[in-house]
């Protein structure tokens, strides 16, 4: 998307410093790390509310365990660096209206609800991460992206504008992150595999339209 400041953080160098001596992180690097930990900590539960109840009941207990661990790690980094941060608030279905009603009203099927959930939360995740990393996002772009995204995936808008479509296609490339986590921890998880397939399929669809 060519946003200014996207290369201010060297992810590999930050990861190495985090492993060896978190106190050596710069304030910007520490803010980036805390942004990731806190964003990941609170992401899953709002995301699950967009999905069928059976999925929410199965995943939320595990998500809460992950949240506690990530928050604890974030506190340790904050203590080592003297940098503080706040967790973002990701949208839930009750926070959003489409044509005066629920954004889920016109969406049926697990795949459709999954890509709606991912697309809507992508914009807020990027807002949080961009702020933490010092990335300069044009004023109003993420608000517009959110409006278009909700309308499109909820079925009330026929298409995304080219810039928002490219933004979402890039966000849906988080299939790579899902696969990397699965491989790094040797999970061989059916659920992670499903997430990666759904994310990848939507990325390819957006890139082809």
N, C-alpha and C positions, 0 to 999 in steps of 0.2 A: 504493500500500500504506500510505500515511500514516505512514511511519517518521519519527521525530523526527530533525531534522538534515539532511534530504534537500535543503534549500535553502541549506546553509552555503557551498556553492561556486557562484560565478557562472561558469558554463562559458565564456560569450562573453568576459567580462572577462579570465579566466585565459588564454584563447587569444590575446587581443590582447597581454597582457603577455609571454607566452611568445615571441611573434614579435618584440616590440620590445626587451625587456630582461628576460631570465629571472631575473637577480639581484634584480629588484624583486618577485618572487613572495613572498608570505608563506609561513611554514613549512607551514601547512595546505594552501595552494594548491600548493606544491612537492610535498608528499606525494601530493596527488591526481594531479598530472601524472606523477610517477614511478610511481605505481600503475598508471596507464593504460599507459604505455610498457612497463613490465616485464610486466604482465599480458598485453598483446598479444604481447610478444616470445616468451613461452613457451606461448602458448595452442595454436598450430596443431599441433605435433607430437603431444601427447597426444590431441588431438581426432581426428587422423587415424588413430590406433590403433583407434578404434571403427569405422572404415569398412573397406570391402574393400581388399585388398592393392593392387590396381591404382590405387586412388585415393591411397593412402598413398605409393606409389612416385612418383606424378606430382606430388604437392603438397609433400611434405616437403623436397625440395631448395630449392624457392622459399621455403618457410617458414623454413629455416635462414638464408637470405640476409636475410630480413626481420628475424629475431631479432637478427642481428649489428648491423644498422643501428639497430634500436630500442634495443638495449643501449648502443650508442655514444651515441645521443642522450640516453638516461637518464643516462649518466655525465657528459655535458656539463651537464645541468640540475643534477645533484647537486653538481658542482664549483662552479657559479655560485651556488647557494643554500646550500650547507653542509648539505643535508638528504640522508639516506641512506634506502634502502628495500630490501626483499628481494622477489624474485619469488615468486609463489605456486606451488604444486604442484598441477596439475590432475589429476584422477583418470584412470587408464587402465583398460582392461578387467581387467587382472590385479590391480588394487587392489580390485575389487568382487566380491562374491559374491551370487548370488540363488538361494535355496533350495539352497545348498551348491555351486552350479556357476557357470559363466561367465554373465554377464549377456547375452552374445551368443547363447547357446544357443537361445533361443526367438525370435530376431529374424532375419528374412530380408528381402532386398531392400534396395536402396540407400536409398530414402526412409526406411524404418523405422530403419535404422542411423544415418542422418543425424540424424533427430529425437531418437533416443536419445542420441547423442553431444552434441547441442546442449543437450538438457534436463539431462543429468547435469553438464555443465561449466558451465551457467548458474549453478547454485547456488554453486559454488566461486568463479566469477568475481565474483558479487555479494558474497560474503563478503570477498574481497580489496578490491574497489572501495569497499564500505561502510566498511571499516576505514580506508582511505586518506582517504576524504572526511569521516570523522567522523559517519557516519550510525548512529543507534542502532537496531539490529535486536533484537527481543525474544529473550531467551535461549532457545536451543534451537530456534528456528524454522528456521534453515537446515539443521540436522542432520535435523530432521523432514522438511523439504522434500526433502532428498537421499534419505532412505530411501523416501519415498513415490514420488519420481520414478523411482528405479532400479527399484523393484518394478513400477510401472505401465508404464513403457516397455519393460521386459524381459518383460512379459506375465504376471507372477505376481500382480498386484494389479488389481482390476476398475476402480478409479477413483481420482482424486485428491480430497483434501478440498477444499472450496470455496476456502479461503485459499491453499493450495498451487497449485490450478488457476489462480487469478488471478495469483499470483506468476509462474508459468511463462508465462501468456499475455502478461504485461508483458515478460518476458525475450525471448520470441519476437518482440517488436516490433523487435528488432535488425535485422530486414529493412530498416528505414529507414536504419540506419547503413551496411549493405552497399550499398544503392542510392546513398547519398550519396558514399561512397568511389569507387564506380565512375564516377559523374558528375564528381566533383571532379578526378579524374585522367584523364578522357577515355578510360577503358579500353574501354568498350563490350564488357565481358567476358562471354562465354557462361557461364563458371563462376560469376561473381558474380551473373548473372541467375538461374542455377539455385539458388544459395544463397538469394537473396531470395524466389524463388517457394516454396521448401520451407518457409522460416521463416514467411512470410506465411500460407501455407495452414494450418500448424499453429496459429499464433496465432488465426486465425479459427475453427478447429475448437474450440479450448479456450474461446474466448469464447462459442461457441454452445451449449456443453454445461453 
